[in-house]
Amino acid sequence: MTSVVSEVVAIDSGSGSSAPRKRADALRNKKTLLDAAGAAFVESGVDVPVRDIAAKAGVGIGTIYRHFPTRADLILAVYRHQVEACAEAGPTLLTDSDTPHAALGQWINLFVDFLVTKHGLAEALQSDDPTFETLHAYFLERLVPVCAQLLEAAATAGEIRPDMEPYELLRGVGNLCIGAGNTPRYDARRMVELLIAGLRYQ
């Protein structure tokens, strides 16, 4: 009887321990898929064939459709994935960088990367598809507080002027990045670097 009970406990324990592992694997696989889709969007725009995304991710087309039934679902997921990556980078940079101003500059660079590499994404987000209606609010909800944290840290350290609003800064950076890929004579990243440098006390 004892041996039977022991076997049941062992089976239960094994199945319980495998569940978190399966969830972790599923999350990792989904991240790989979203990274592949994001890279494909950069190279070919949001209308890239699903088979090309599947090839980049090393999965079958059916796997993509199982996670994301429509292209709008995939675009939305990629957008949110990239926003989350940008948001999560802020506190890490603040911890790892030499100064808060350096962290702010590096984070703004990530933000610029996000803005200038989403070929076709802006147009997709402006479509009439109701899937995209809440994305702008989500974007502000996640990134404005991170920018505020970085600005406050740099201001507290006496590195920058204290009167810069995070929304104002992100809006300004966004405006500088408009049309960045349309002409080789305009370097959006250089202009953004000048903006961030201009925040410093002289």
C-alpha positions as CSV (number, residue, x, y, z in Angstrom):
1,M,0.0,0.0,0.0
2,T,2.8,2.4,0.9
3,S,4.5,1.8,-2.4
4,V,1.3,2.6,-4.3
5,V,0.8,5.8,-2.4
6,S,4.5,6.7,-3.0
7,E,4.0,6.2,-6.7
8,V,0.9,8.4,-6.8
9,V,2.7,11.1,-4.9
10,A,5.7,10.8,-7.3
11,I,3.4,11.1,-10.3
12,D,1.6,14.1,-8.9
13,S,4.8,15.8,-8.0
14,G,6.2,15.2,-11.4
15,S,3.2,16.6,-13.3
16,G,3.2,19.6,-11.0
17,S,6.8,20.4,-11.6
18,S,6.5,20.0,-15.4
19,A,3.6,22.5,-15.6
20,P,5.8,25.6,-14.8
21,R,8.4,24.3,-17.2
22,K,5.9,23.9,-20.0
23,R,4.6,27.4,-19.3
24,A,8.2,28.8,-19.4
25,D,8.8,27.0,-22.7
26,A,5.6,28.4,-24.1
27,L,6.5,31.9,-23.1
28,R,10.0,31.5,-24.5
29,N,8.6,30.2,-27.8
30,K,6.2,33.0,-28.1
31,K,9.0,35.6,-27.4
32,T,11.0,33.9,-30.2
33,L,8.1,34.2,-32.5
34,L,7.4,37.9,-31.7
35,D,11.1,38.7,-32.1
36,A,11.1,37.0,-35.5
37,A,7.9,38.9,-36.5
38,G,9.4,42.2,-35.3
39,A,12.6,41.6,-37.4
40,A,10.5,40.7,-40.4
41,F,8.5,43.9,-40.0
42,V,11.7,45.9,-40.0
43,E,13.0,44.2,-43.2
44,S,9.8,44.0,-45.2
45,G,7.0,45.9,-43.4
46,V,3.9,44.6,-41.7
47,D,2.6,43.0,-44.8
48,V,5.5,40.5,-44.9
49,P,4.2,37.0,-45.8
50,V,3.4,34.9,-42.7
51,R,5.6,32.1,-44.1
52,D,8.6,34.4,-44.0
53,I,7.9,35.1,-40.3
54,A,7.5,31.3,-39.6
55,A,10.8,30.6,-41.3
56,K,12.6,33.2,-39.2
57,A,11.1,31.8,-36.0
58,G,11.7,28.2,-37.0
59,V,8.1,27.2,-36.7
60,G,5.3,26.2,-38.9
61,I,2.7,28.6,-40.2
62,G,0.0,26.8,-38.2
63,T,1.9,27.8,-35.0
64,I,1.7,31.4,-35.8
65,Y,-2.0,31.3,-36.6
66,R,-2.6,29.3,-33.4
67,H,-1.2,32.1,-31.3
68,F,-2.3,35.0,-33.6
69,P,-5.4,34.2,-35.7
70,T,-5.2,37.4,-37.7
71,R,-2.5,39.7,-38.9
72,A,-3.9,42.5,-36.7
73,D,-3.4,40.2,-33.7
74,L,0.2,39.6,-34.6
75,I,0.9,43.3,-35.2
76,L,-0.7,44.2,-31.9
77,A,1.4,41.5,-30.1
78,V,4.6,42.7,-31.7
79,Y,3.9,46.3,-30.8
80,R,3.1,45.4,-27.2
81,H,6.2,43.2,-27.0
82,Q,8.5,45.9,-28.1
83,V,6.9,48.5,-25.8
84,E,7.3,46.1,-22.9
85,A,11.0,45.6,-23.8
86,C,11.6,49.3,-23.9
87,A,9.7,49.9,-20.6
88,E,11.6,47.1,-18.8
89,A,15.0,48.4,-20.0
90,G,14.6,51.7,-18.2
91,P,15.2,50.6,-14.6
92,T,17.9,48.2,-15.7
93,L,19.8,51.0,-17.5
94,L,19.4,53.2,-14.4
95,T,21.0,50.5,-12.3
96,D,23.8,49.6,-14.7
97,S,24.8,53.0,-16.2
98,D,27.5,55.2,-14.8
99,T,25.1,58.2,-14.4
100,P,21.4,58.8,-14.6
101,H,21.9,61.0,-17.6
102,A,23.8,58.2,-19.4
103,A,20.9,55.9,-18.6
104,L,18.5,58.4,-20.0
105,G,20.5,58.8,-23.2
106,Q,20.7,55.0,-23.7
107,W,17.0,54.6,-23.1
108,I,16.1,57.3,-25.5
109,N,18.2,55.6,-28.1
110,L,16.1,52.4,-27.5
111,F,13.0,54.5,-27.9
112,V,14.4,56.0,-31.2
113,D,15.1,52.4,-32.4
114,F,11.5,51.5,-31.7
115,L,10.2,54.6,-33.6
116,V,12.3,54.4,-36.7
117,T,12.3,50.7,-37.3
118,K,8.6,49.9,-37.2
119,H,8.1,50.1,-41.0
120,G,4.4,50.2,-41.8
121,L,3.4,49.8,-38.2
122,A,2.4,53.4,-37.8
123,E,0.1,53.1,-40.8
124,A,-1.4,49.8,-39.4
125,L,-2.0,51.5,-36.1
126,Q,-3.9,54.3,-37.8
127,S,-6.2,51.8,-39.5
128,D,-9.9,51.4,-38.7
129,D,-9.3,48.0,-37.1
130,P,-10.7,48.2,-33.6
131,T,-7.9,45.9,-32.4
132,F,-5.6,49.0,-32.4
133,E,-7.8,51.5,-30.6
134,T,-6.2,51.1,-27.2
135,L,-2.6,51.0,-28.3
136,H,-1.8,54.7,-28.0
137,A,-3.0,54.7,-24.4
138,Y,-1.1,51.6,-23.7
139,F,2.1,53.1,-25.2
140,L,1.8,56.2,-23.0
141,E,0.8,54.2,-19.9
142,R,4.0,52.0,-20.1
143,L,6.6,54.5,-21.4
144,V,5.8,57.9,-19.8
145,P,6.4,56.6,-16.2
146,V,9.7,55.1,-17.2
147,C,10.8,58.3,-18.9
148,A,9.7,60.2,-15.7
149,Q,11.8,57.9,-13.5
150,L,14.9,58.5,-15.6
151,L,14.3,62.3,-15.8
152,E,13.8,62.5,-12.0
153,A,16.9,60.5,-11.3
154,A,19.0,62.7,-13.6
155,A,17.5,65.9,-12.1
156,T,18.0,64.7,-8.5
157,A,21.7,64.0,-9.4
158,G,22.0,67.6,-10.6
159,E,22.7,66.5,-14.2
160,I,19.8,68.0,-16.0
161,R,17.3,70.8,-15.7
162,P,14.3,69.7,-13.5
163,D,11.5,71.2,-15.6
164,M,11.3,68.7,-18.5
165,E,8.0,66.8,-18.6
166,P,8.3,63.1,-19.7
167,Y,5.4,63.3,-22.2
168,E,6.9,66.5,-23.7
169,L,10.3,64.8,-24.2
170,L,8.8,61.7,-25.8
171,R,6.6,63.8,-28.0
172,G,9.6,65.9,-29.1
173,V,11.7,62.8,-29.8
174,G,8.8,61.3,-31.8
175,N,8.6,64.5,-33.9
176,L,12.3,64.4,-34.6
177,C,12.0,60.8,-35.8
178,I,9.2,61.5,-38.3
179,G,10.3,60.7,-41.8
180,A,13.7,59.5,-40.5
181,G,14.1,56.9,-43.3
182,N,13.0,59.1,-46.2
183,T,16.3,61.0,-46.8
184,P,20.0,60.2,-46.1
185,R,20.5,63.9,-45.4
186,Y,18.6,63.8,-42.2
187,D,20.0,62.0,-39.2
188,A,17.2,61.7,-36.6
189,R,19.4,60.0,-34.1
190,R,21.9,62.9,-34.2
191,M,19.2,65.4,-33.6
192,V,17.8,63.4,-30.7
193,E,21.3,63.2,-29.2
194,L,21.6,67.0,-29.4
195,L,18.2,67.3,-27.6
196,I,19.3,65.0,-24.8
197,A,22.7,66.8,-24.5
198,G,20.8,70.1,-24.3
199,L,19.0,69.0,-21.1
200,R,22.3,69.1,-19.2
201,Y,23.4,71.9,-17.0
202,Q,26.2,73.8,-18.6
